[in-house]
Amino acid sequence: MQFVTKHAGNAVKLMSTAAPDELLVGIAKYQALDEECLIAGMHLYPFGGVQKTVNWANQVVLGSFSLGVDGQSFAVE
């Protein structure tokens, strides 16, 4: 309870659903620019629900997404 009281804002974020699109775009750009990048994969924590996470990942694998006009954000279709 002390943790929740002290870190209420962060606890609320953990309970919400958010796609990692912006973060992944940043990582992809980094990988493209740094030939010595050691990032080889990623791990998803499905706090928003396993099924939602699987659906999102499948759409990305299938190419059912587009970059936003800012070139930074995804829109899973």
MITI-687005 format. One line per 8 residues: number of its first residue (from 1); for each residue x, y, z of N, C-alpha, C, CB. Coordinates in steps of 0.02 Angstrom, whole numbers, plus 50000, padded with zeros to 5 digits. Glycine has a CB too. Example, Ala and Ser with C-alpha at 12.3 -4.5 7.8 and 13.67 -1.06 7.14 Angstrom:
BEGIN
1 = 50660/49716/50390/50615/49775/50390/50660/49835/50390/50565/49776/50452  50642/49888/50354/50684/49947/50357/50645/50002/50394/50704/49970/50286
END
This chain:
BEGIN
1 = 50041/49941/50000/50000/50000/50000/50043/50063/50000/49953/50000/50059  50100/50059/50036/50145/50117/50037/50171/50133/49967/50203/50105/50085  50187/50080/49930/50212/50091/49862/50159/50127/49820/50231/50023/49829  50097/50103/49822/50043/50133/49782/50033/50205/49802/49978/50092/49791  50035/50219/49867/50025/50287/49891/50082/50332/49867/50021/50289/49967  50143/50307/49873/50202/50347/49855/50209/50356/49779/50264/50315/49883  50190/50305/49742/50199/50305/49669/50132/50297/49633/50247/50249/49648  50082/50333/49655/50014/50326/49627/50013/50337/49552/49966/50374/49661
9 = 50048/50389/49529/50048/50403/49457/50077/50346/49417/50088/50466/49443  50132/50318/49439/50163/50262/49404/50119/50199/49408/50232/50247/49433  50087/50188/49465/50043/50130/49472/49985/50134/49424/50018/50124/49544  49958/50194/49415/49902/50203/49368/49925/50189/49296/49874/50275/49372  49986/50210/49279/50012/50197/49212/50017/50122/49199/50081/50230/49203  50037/50083/49250/50042/50011/49242/49975/49978/49229/50074/49980/49303  49922/50009/49252/49856/49980/49244/49822/50002/49179/49812/50000/49303  49852/50047/49142/49823/50070/49080/49853/50031/49021/49834/50146/49071
17 = 49821/50037/48965/49845/50003/48904/49880/50053/48861/49786/49970/48866  49940/50036/48839/49978/50080/48795/50019/50037/48748/50024/50128/48836  50021/50057/48686/50062/50022/48637/50132/50052/48638/50030/50026/48565  50182/50010/48625/50252/50034/48627/50276/50065/48562/50296/49977/48645  50230/50088/48521/50247/50111/48454/50303/50163/48453/50185/50140/48421  50296/50216/48491/50345/50270/48490/50414/50245/48511/50322/50328/48535  50415/50204/48563/50478/50176/48586/50510/50132/48533/50467/50136/48651  50470/50090/48500/50497/50045/48449/50523/50082/48388/50444/49996/48428
25 = 50490/50136/48370/50515/50177/48314/50584/50205/48331/50466/50235/48297  50591/50229/48393/50656/50254/48415/50710/50201/48414/50650/50283/48485  50693/50141/48437/50741/50086/48437/50760/50067/48365/50713/50025/48474  50710/50064/48321/50723/50046/48251/50769/50098/48218/50657/50042/48212  50758/50162/48232/50802/50214/48205/50872/50206/48231/50775/50284/48222  50879/50192/48295/50944/50181/48325/50980/50122/48292/50938/50170/48401  50944/50067/48283/50974/50008/48251/50997/50024/48180/50924/49950/48251  50958/50063/48144/50975/50080/48075/51037/50125/48071/50916/50114/48042
33 = 51047/50167/48121/51102/50215/48119/51166/50190/48151/51081/50278/48153  51161/50142/48197/51220/50118/48233/51236/50046/48211/51208/50121/48309  51287/50039/48171/51306/49973/48145/51328/49925/48200/51361/49980/48094  51348/49952/48257/51371/49910/48312/51316/49899/48365/51432/49942/48345  51255/49915/48348/51199/49907/48395/51193/49833/48414/51133/49933/48363  51188/49820/48478/51184/49751/48503/51112/49729/48519/51227/49744/48565  51064/49771/48504/50994/49752/48516/50974/49699/48465/50946/49814/48513  50955/49641/48489/50939/49586/48444/50866/49564/48449/50983/49527/48459
41 = 50830/49589/48497/50761/49569/48506/50728/49611/48560/50756/49495/48524  50667/49592/48578/50632/49629/48629/50586/49582/48667/50591/49688/48599  50564/49605/48724/50516/49567/48765/50458/49613/48781/50550/49539/48831  50398/49588/48771/50339/49628/48786/50308/49606/48852/50287/49622/48729  50289/49653/48893/50254/49639/48955/50181/49657/48943/50284/49680/49016  50138/49607/48939/50068/49619/48919/50024/49642/48976/50039/49556/48889  50042/49699/49007/50002/49724/49062/49932/49743/49039/50036/49784/49094  49924/49761/48976/49859/49779/48950/49817/49719/48931/49866/49824/48890
49 = 49845/49660/48938/49809/49599/48921/49847/49560/48868/49738/49614/48898  49852/49495/48878/49889/49453/48831/49859/49456/48761/49891/49380/48856  49793/49451/48756/49762/49449/48690/49773/49514/48652/49687/49435/48697  49768/49572/48686/49780/49636/48653/49852/49640/48629/49764/49694/48701  49898/49615/48669/49969/49617/48650/49982/49572/48590/50013/49594/48709  49952/49513/48589/49960/49467/48533/49930/49497/48470/49927/49399/48549  49871/49527/48475/49840/49559/48417/49884/49614/48389/49771/49587/48436  49911/49656/48433/49955/49711/48412/50017/49683/48376/49976/49754/48473
57 = 50049/49633/48406/50110/49604/48377/50095/49572/48309/50141/49552/48424  50039/49538/48303/50020/49507/48239/50010/49559/48185/49957/49465/48247  49979/49615/48202/49969/49668/48153/50036/49697/48130/49925/49724/48183  50082/49705/48175/50148/49730/48156/50183/49680/48111/50191/49745/48219  50182/49615/48130/50214/49564/48089/50184/49562/48019/50207/49495/48122  50119/49570/48014/50085/49568/47949/50095/49632/47908/50012/49556/47959  50125/49682/47940/50135/49746/47904/50073/49789/47904/50157/49733/47834  50026/49774/47948/49964/49813/47951/49972/49874/47997/49906/49769/47976
65 = 50019/49916/47980/50030/49977/48018/50058/50029/47971/50078/49965/48079  50055/50090/47991/50084/50144/47951/50117/50194/47997/50031/50177/47906  50169/50226/47972/50201/50278/48010/50159/50341/48006/50273/50291/47985  50158/50379/48061/50121/50441/48062/50155/50494/48019/50112/50466/48133  50122/50549/48008/50150/50602/47967/50213/50630/47998/50099/50658/47958  50221/50622/48063/50282/50646/48096/50340/50598/48086/50270/50658/48170  50326/50540/48054/50378/50489/48043/50398/50453/48106/50438/50521/48014  50362/50464/48160/50381/50435/48224/50330/50387/48251/50392/50490/48274
73 = 50267/50399/48241/50217/50358/48274/50184/50308/48228/50164/50403/48305  50166/50251/48255/50132/50199/48218/50057/50208/48224/50153/50130/48243  50022/50183/48176/49950/50175/48181/49934/50105/48158/49911/50229/48138  49921/50060/48205/49904/49991/48187/49834/49992/48157/49909/49942/48249  49829/49964/48098/49765/49966/48062/49723/49905/48078/49777/49969/47986
END
